[in-house]
Amino acid sequence: MLDSVQSKANGRVAAANPTELTISREEELHWLALRLIPGLGARKAGQLLTRFHTPGAVFRASRSELEAAGISGSIAQTITSGCTFEEAVAQQEAMHATGTAVIVLSDPRYPARLREIFDPPIVLFARGETSLLNSLMLAVVGTRRPTPYGMSVAERLAADLTRAGLTIVSGMARGIDTSAHKGALSANGCTVAVLGCGVDVVYPSENRKMADELVEKGLLVSEFPMGTPAFPQNFPIRNRIISGMSAGVVVVEGAQYSGSSITARLALDQGREVFAVPGNITSKMSWGPNLLIKQGAKLVQDWNDVVNELSAEDRRLLIGESRRRLQQQGVFEEDATEAARQPSLGLEPSSEICRLILGKLAVDNGTHLDAILEQVEGCSSSEVIAALFELEMLGAVKQLPGRNFVKVW
């Protein structure tokens, strides 16, 4: 039965428009069939892969070998029967019809941070720009019933963070999630939506236009198979992926026992940074983030508060990404040859231009960008802008409204 199903699958997939894969169609079929075993969760599936190394080896194992690996007799019988391969073929057809890629646990495209959590999903279904899975991600989450303040803050914060080079991760739910995605898209930034349903299912339905935009400019991700409805129990399960893929989680608004609070607790368990935007103490939607701040979460007023808490390695990645974007936008005036001769700025503000800029700035009085450009002699405007940005990344300089800068250390 297994051989006939595999032959059937290969013939059908060949007629479709295949998505570029790093595994063969047969290997993909085995991964999908393992994911579809009823009652086999991510943790148990991971244990089987640790024991047998590949899904193919799992299906070739005997029932006694599977039970020795800690699998119940009923699940072991399901695996040895190969009864999920027929459904796996249907999943392949649905994937290739919608341009969906399957990212398996051993795939180099699989998010490195997510692979490190206690129970990483063995398969991710992805529609859109899969390269975003290896970008530096930050989650922005909150209530489905936000105040106008919450929506405004989420949108502005997401836009500023994407301009700093971060990829915004959220759940495409109503409210704060939607505002976070909107903010990232409005800034032409990168954003990833982690769904509690199949990537070919739009939930909520009013976000259909956003889902189409995310497929084109961002990424839709889910661990749930194609066609899975948005069951309520799926959303707490998907929250571990939102936090697991991210360097940190920002909670904007939410009740004390909301889904965003669950995500924050998962982030703490996974060793991620937790941030919270303070809110009106008379609003129930502020109870969640305000409580998190009391418990030690980092208070967020602007994007600098987030970036300054990231690790040195993550900030180095942001600096490189932002310099690349500035070059693409034509901010740097020098040509590629001249740029190659310029020493790259590290994480320590030790270069001459950084020292010059810090010497011109005051702690208690903002200095306008034009004045800085005039006072720092012998440097092009692009060099000064790049140095200011790197100093912001380090938390040494803060930008105020009106393109004014102050020294903060």
C-alpha positions as CSV (number, residue, x, y, z in Angstrom):
1,M,0.0,0.0,0.0
2,L,2.8,2.4,1.0
3,D,4.7,1.9,-2.3
4,S,1.5,2.5,-4.4
5,V,0.6,5.6,-2.6
6,Q,4.2,7.0,-3.0
7,S,4.1,6.3,-6.7
8,K,0.7,7.9,-7.0
9,A,2.0,11.0,-5.2
10,N,5.1,11.4,-7.4
11,G,3.0,11.3,-10.5
12,R,0.5,13.9,-9.3
13,V,3.2,16.3,-7.9
14,A,5.1,16.2,-11.2
15,A,2.1,17.6,-13.0
16,A,1.8,20.5,-10.6
17,N,3.9,23.6,-10.2
18,P,6.3,22.5,-7.6
19,T,7.6,24.8,-4.9
20,E,11.4,24.8,-4.6
21,L,12.3,22.3,-1.9
22,T,15.5,21.1,-0.2
23,I,14.1,17.6,0.2
24,S,12.8,15.1,-2.4
25,R,9.0,14.6,-2.9
26,E,9.2,11.2,-1.3
27,E,10.9,12.6,1.7
28,E,8.3,15.4,1.9
29,L,5.6,12.8,1.8
30,H,7.1,10.9,4.8
31,W,7.4,14.1,6.8
32,L,3.7,15.0,6.0
33,A,2.5,11.5,6.8
34,L,4.3,11.6,10.2
35,R,2.8,15.0,11.0
36,L,-0.7,13.6,10.2
37,I,-0.5,10.7,12.7
38,P,-3.5,11.2,15.0
39,G,-2.5,11.7,18.7
40,L,1.2,12.2,17.9
41,G,2.2,15.6,19.2
42,A,5.3,17.6,18.4
43,R,7.3,16.4,21.4
44,K,6.7,12.7,20.7
45,A,7.3,13.2,17.0
46,G,10.6,14.9,17.9
47,Q,11.6,12.0,20.1
48,L,10.9,9.5,17.3
49,L,13.1,11.6,15.0
50,T,15.9,11.7,17.6
51,R,15.7,7.9,17.9
52,F,15.3,6.9,14.2
53,H,16.8,10.1,12.6
54,T,14.4,10.3,9.6
55,P,10.6,10.0,9.0
56,G,11.3,7.2,6.5
57,A,13.1,5.2,9.2
58,V,10.2,5.8,11.6
59,F,7.7,4.2,9.1
60,R,10.1,1.3,8.5
61,A,10.3,0.5,12.3
62,S,8.4,-2.3,13.8
63,R,5.6,-1.8,16.3
64,S,7.8,-3.2,19.1
65,E,10.6,-0.8,18.2
66,L,8.2,2.2,18.2
67,E,6.7,1.1,21.6
68,A,10.3,0.8,22.9
69,A,10.7,4.5,21.9
70,G,7.9,5.5,24.2
71,I,5.0,5.4,21.7
72,S,1.6,4.0,22.7
73,G,0.5,0.8,21.1
74,S,-2.4,2.5,19.2
75,I,-0.2,5.2,17.7
76,A,2.5,2.6,16.9
77,Q,-0.1,0.6,15.0
78,T,-1.2,3.7,13.1
79,I,2.4,4.4,12.1
80,T,3.1,0.8,10.9
81,S,-0.1,0.7,8.9
82,G,0.9,3.7,6.8
83,C,-2.7,4.9,6.7
84,T,-1.8,8.6,6.7
85,F,0.0,8.5,3.4
86,E,-3.2,8.9,1.4
87,E,-4.0,12.2,3.3
88,A,-0.3,13.2,2.9
89,V,-0.8,13.0,-0.9
90,A,-3.8,15.3,-0.7
91,Q,-1.7,17.7,1.4
92,Q,1.0,17.7,-1.3
93,E,-1.6,18.6,-3.9
94,A,-3.1,21.4,-1.9
95,M,0.4,22.8,-1.1
96,H,1.6,22.9,-4.7
97,A,-1.8,24.3,-5.9
98,T,-1.4,27.3,-3.5
99,G,2.4,27.7,-3.8
100,T,2.9,26.5,-0.2
101,A,6.3,25.3,0.9
102,V,6.9,22.7,3.6
103,I,9.7,23.6,6.0
104,V,10.8,20.5,7.9
105,L,12.7,20.4,11.2
106,S,16.0,19.4,9.4
107,D,15.6,22.1,6.7
108,P,18.2,24.9,6.8
109,R,15.3,27.4,6.3
110,Y,13.7,26.3,9.6
111,P,14.0,29.1,12.2
112,A,17.0,28.5,14.4
113,R,15.5,29.9,17.5
114,L,12.3,27.8,17.1
115,R,14.3,24.6,16.7
116,E,15.7,25.2,20.2
117,I,12.3,25.2,22.1
118,F,11.0,22.3,24.1
119,D,8.5,21.1,21.5
120,P,9.2,22.6,18.1
121,P,6.8,21.6,15.3
122,I,8.3,19.0,13.0
123,V,6.7,20.7,9.9
124,L,5.9,24.3,9.1
125,F,3.7,25.2,6.1
126,A,4.7,28.5,4.6
127,R,3.3,30.8,1.9
128,G,5.3,33.8,0.9
129,E,8.9,34.8,1.4
130,T,10.4,31.9,3.3
131,S,13.8,33.7,3.7
132,L,12.1,35.7,6.4
133,L,12.3,32.6,8.6
134,N,16.0,33.3,9.0
135,S,15.7,37.0,9.7
136,L,15.8,38.6,13.2
137,M,12.2,38.5,14.4
138,L,10.3,40.2,17.1
139,A,6.8,39.4,18.2
140,V,4.2,42.2,18.7
141,V,1.0,40.8,20.3
142,G,-2.1,42.0,22.2
143,T,-5.8,41.9,22.7
144,R,-8.4,41.3,20.0
145,R,-10.4,44.2,21.5
146,P,-7.9,47.1,21.7
147,T,-8.5,50.7,22.4
148,P,-7.6,53.4,19.8
149,Y,-4.4,54.0,21.8
150,G,-3.4,50.4,21.6
151,M,-3.9,50.1,17.9
152,S,-2.0,53.4,17.3
153,V,0.9,52.3,19.5
154,A,1.1,48.8,17.9
155,E,1.1,50.2,14.4
156,R,3.7,52.9,15.1
157,L,6.0,50.6,17.1
158,A,5.9,47.9,14.4
159,A,6.7,50.4,11.7
160,D,9.6,51.8,13.7
161,L,11.0,48.4,14.5
162,T,10.9,47.2,10.9
163,R,12.7,50.4,9.9
164,A,15.4,49.3,12.4
165,G,15.7,46.0,10.5
166,L,13.5,43.7,12.6
167,T,10.9,41.3,11.1
168,I,7.6,41.7,13.0
169,V,5.8,38.5,14.0
170,S,2.2,38.3,15.1
171,G,-0.9,36.1,14.7
172,M,-3.0,38.1,12.2
173,A,-5.9,38.1,14.7
174,R,-8.3,41.0,15.1
175,G,-7.0,44.0,17.0
176,I,-3.3,44.4,18.0
177,D,-2.1,41.6,15.7
178,T,-3.7,43.2,12.7
179,S,-2.3,46.7,13.7
180,A,1.2,45.3,14.0
181,H,1.1,43.7,10.6
182,K,-0.3,47.0,9.1
183,G,2.4,49.0,10.7
184,A,5.2,46.8,9.3
185,L,3.6,46.8,5.8
186,S,3.1,50.6,5.8
187,A,6.9,51.0,6.4
188,N,7.7,48.6,3.6
189,G,9.1,46.3,6.3
190,C,9.0,42.5,6.8
191,T,6.3,40.7,8.7
192,V,5.3,37.1,9.4
193,A,1.9,35.9,10.5
194,V,1.7,32.7,12.4
195,L,-1.8,31.2,12.0
196,G,-4.0,29.0,14.1
197,C,-5.4,27.4,11.0
198,G,-4.1,26.2,7.6
199,V,-2.2,28.8,5.5
200,D,-4.8,28.4,2.9
201,V,-7.6,29.4,5.3
202,V,-8.2,33.1,6.1
203,Y,-9.2,33.9,9.7
204,P,-10.7,36.3,10.5
205,S,-12.4,36.7,7.1
206,E,-12.0,40.5,7.1
207,N,-8.2,40.1,6.9
208,R,-8.4,38.4,3.4
209,K,-6.8,41.4,1.7
210,M,-4.0,41.5,4.4
211,A,-3.4,37.8,3.9
212,D,-3.0,38.3,0.2
213,E,-0.5,41.1,0.9
214,L,1.4,39.0,3.3
215,V,1.8,36.2,0.7
216,E,3.1,38.8,-1.7
217,K,5.3,40.9,0.6
218,G,5.7,38.8,3.8
219,L,5.0,35.3,5.0
220,L,2.1,33.2,6.3
221,V,3.2,30.3,8.5
222,S,1.4,27.5,10.3
223,E,2.1,24.1,11.8
224,F,-1.5,23.0,11.0
225,P,-2.1,21.1,7.8
226,M,-3.7,22.6,4.7
227,G,-7.4,23.2,5.1
228,T,-7.4,23.1,8.9
229,P,-10.2,25.4,10.3
230,A,-9.5,28.0,13.0
231,F,-10.5,25.9,16.0
232,P,-10.2,27.8,19.3
233,Q,-7.8,25.3,20.8
234,N,-5.3,25.9,18.0
235,F,-4.5,29.5,19.0
236,P,-2.8,28.7,22.4
237,I,-0.8,26.0,20.6
238,R,0.4,28.4,17.9
239,N,1.5,31.0,20.4
240,R,4.6,29.0,21.3
241,I,5.7,29.4,17.7
242,I,5.2,33.2,17.8
243,S,7.4,33.5,20.8
244,G,9.8,30.7,19.8
245,M,10.7,32.3,16.5
246,S,11.3,35.7,18.0
247,A,14.2,37.3,19.9
248,G,11.5,38.9,22.2
249,V,7.8,39.5,22.7
250,V,6.2,43.0,23.0
251,V,2.8,43.0,24.6
252,V,0.8,46.1,23.8
253,E,-2.6,45.6,25.4
254,G,-4.4,42.7,26.9
255,A,-6.4,41.5,29.9
256,Q,-4.7,39.8,32.9
257,Y,-5.4,36.3,31.6
258,S,-5.4,37.0,27.8
259,G,-3.8,35.1,25.0
260,S,-1.0,37.7,24.9
261,S,-0.2,37.0,28.6
262,I,0.1,33.3,27.6
263,T,2.5,34.2,24.9
264,A,4.5,36.3,27.3
265,R,4.7,33.3,29.7
266,L,5.8,31.0,26.9
267,A,8.5,33.6,26.0
268,L,9.8,33.5,29.5
269,D,9.9,29.7,29.5
270,Q,11.8,29.8,26.2
271,G,14.4,32.4,27.5
272,R,13.1,35.2,25.3
273,E,13.0,38.9,26.3
274,V,9.6,40.2,27.3
275,F,8.5,43.8,26.7
276,A,5.3,45.6,27.6
277,V,3.8,49.0,26.6
278,P,2.3,50.7,29.7
279,G,-1.3,51.7,29.6
280,N,-4.0,53.6,31.4
281,I,-4.5,52.1,34.8
282,T,-8.3,52.5,34.6
283,S,-8.5,50.4,31.4
284,K,-8.9,46.6,31.7
285,M,-6.9,46.2,28.5
286,S,-3.9,47.6,30.3
287,W,-3.9,45.1,33.2
288,G,-1.9,42.5,31.3
289,P,1.1,44.7,30.2
290,N,1.1,46.7,33.4
291,L,1.3,43.5,35.4
292,L,4.1,42.2,33.2
293,I,6.0,45.4,33.9
294,K,5.5,45.0,37.6
295,Q,6.9,41.5,37.3
296,G,10.0,42.6,35.5
297,A,9.1,43.0,31.8
298,K,11.0,45.8,30.0
299,L,8.9,49.0,29.7
300,V,8.6,50.2,26.1
301,Q,8.1,53.8,25.1
302,D,9.7,53.6,21.7
303,W,11.7,51.2,19.5
304,N,15.0,52.1,21.1
305,D,13.8,50.5,24.4
306,V,13.5,47.2,22.5
307,V,16.6,47.4,20.4
308,N,18.8,48.3,23.4
309,E,17.9,45.1,25.2
310,L,18.8,42.8,22.3
311,S,22.1,40.8,22.4
312,A,25.2,42.2,20.9
313,E,25.0,39.7,18.1
314,D,21.5,40.7,17.2
315,R,22.3,44.4,17.2
316,R,25.3,43.7,14.9
317,L,22.8,42.0,12.5
318,L,20.5,45.0,12.7
319,I,23.4,47.4,11.9
320,G,24.4,45.4,8.9
321,E,20.8,45.2,7.6
322,S,20.2,48.9,8.1
323,R,23.3,49.9,6.3
324,R,22.3,47.6,3.4
325,R,18.9,49.3,3.2
326,L,20.4,52.8,3.4
327,Q,22.7,51.9,0.4
328,Q,19.7,50.5,-1.5
329,Q,17.8,53.7,-0.9
330,G,20.7,55.8,-2.1
331,V,21.5,57.4,1.2
332,F,25.2,56.7,0.9
333,E,26.8,59.0,-1.6
334,E,30.1,57.2,-2.1
335,D,30.4,54.6,-4.7
336,A,31.1,50.9,-4.0
337,T,34.9,51.3,-4.3
338,E,34.9,54.1,-1.7
339,A,32.5,52.3,0.5
340,A,34.8,49.3,0.5
341,R,37.7,51.4,1.7
342,Q,35.7,52.7,4.7
343,P,36.3,50.8,8.0
344,S,33.2,49.1,9.2
345,L,31.9,50.3,12.6
346,G,31.7,47.6,15.2
347,L,29.5,47.4,18.2
348,E,31.8,49.6,20.3
349,P,31.7,53.3,19.3
350,S,35.4,53.4,18.9
351,S,35.7,54.9,15.4
352,E,36.8,58.5,15.0
353,I,33.5,59.6,13.5
354,C,31.6,58.2,16.5
355,R,33.8,59.9,18.9
356,L,33.5,63.2,17.1
357,I,29.7,62.9,17.1
358,L,29.5,62.0,20.8
359,G,31.7,65.0,21.5
360,K,29.2,67.4,19.8
361,L,26.1,66.1,21.6
362,A,24.8,67.0,25.0
363,V,22.8,64.9,27.4
364,D,20.2,67.5,28.3
365,N,19.8,69.5,25.0
366,G,19.0,68.2,21.5
367,T,21.3,68.9,18.6
368,H,19.7,69.1,15.1
369,L,21.0,66.8,12.4
370,D,22.0,69.8,10.2
371,A,24.1,71.2,13.1
372,I,25.8,67.9,13.5
373,L,26.6,67.7,9.8
374,E,28.2,71.2,10.0
375,Q,30.2,70.5,13.2
376,V,31.6,67.1,12.1
377,E,34.1,68.2,9.5
378,G,35.8,65.9,7.0
379,C,32.9,63.4,6.8
380,S,30.2,63.0,4.3
381,S,26.5,63.2,5.3
382,S,26.1,59.5,4.6
383,E,28.9,58.6,7.0
384,V,27.4,60.8,9.7
385,I,23.9,59.3,9.3
386,A,25.3,55.8,9.4
387,A,27.4,56.6,12.5
388,L,24.3,58.1,14.2
389,F,22.3,55.0,13.5
390,E,24.9,52.7,14.9
391,L,25.1,54.9,18.0
392,E,21.4,54.6,18.4
393,M,21.7,50.8,18.1
394,L,24.2,50.9,20.9
395,G,21.9,53.1,23.1
396,A,24.6,55.8,23.2
397,V,22.4,58.3,21.2
398,K,18.7,58.9,21.1
399,Q,16.7,60.6,18.4
400,L,14.1,63.1,19.4
401,P,11.3,64.5,17.3
402,G,12.4,66.9,14.6
403,R,15.6,65.1,13.8
404,N,17.3,66.2,17.1
405,F,19.8,64.0,18.9
406,V,20.9,63.7,22.5
407,K,23.6,61.7,24.2
408,V,22.2,59.2,26.6
409,W,25.4,57.7,28.2
